[in-house]
Amino acid sequence: MSEAAFVIGRRVLVTGLAGSGKSTFSRSLAARTSLPLIHLDLHFWKPGWVAPSEDEWREKQRRVLAGDAWIADGNYHETLDLRLERADTIVVLNTPWPVCAGRALLRGVRKSAGEMPEGCDDSAWRRLRDEWPLAVRIWRKRRSEPEREHEIILWHGQHAALHVLQSERAASEFLDRLDVGRMPADDG
């Protein structure tokens, strides 16, 4: 094993601004580690793009994250504490906000590549309506959202290994350095 290689845990939280590349990174991480992947967006939305109450969402996450091994990607700062309680590894994609905003704009015109929540359509109108305003939100929250996330991580995630990746290149190097031969054993 080279000195640059490292081991991640079995419960990995991937977070960052909207458009930071969480889903893409998480899919690559799952492919390398064979850990089950949980896209929180797929579990959050009810049919017709209806948001659950905070209590419903907290309970659903408790069920979804009950396993001993997973990669969970998504933001949802209101419930970040739940994921941090169980996570042993945190990966923050600190992608520059102009890149995140640009990706949101592109998602507004591109057909979705991944799964959609059950009962939720993926029309061009929905993408334009939801993704393009997200670019403005990213710009407005470019400082406050990462600061808030950092505070929540400091408060609830001190026990977990923290990796802050500043670019796509850093994310790629992170994946290349993983020592999957030394993944922690399943305790279950």
Secondary structure, DSSP 8 states (H G I E B T S, - for coil): --TT-B---SEEEEEESTTSSHHHHHHHHHHHH---EEEHHHHH-BTTTB---HHHHHHHHHHHT-SSSEEEE---GGGHHHHHHH-SEEEEE---HHHHHHHHHHHHHS---S---TT----HHHHHHHHHHHHHHHHHTTTHHHHHHHHHHHHH-TTSEEEEE-SHHHHHHHHHHB-GGG------
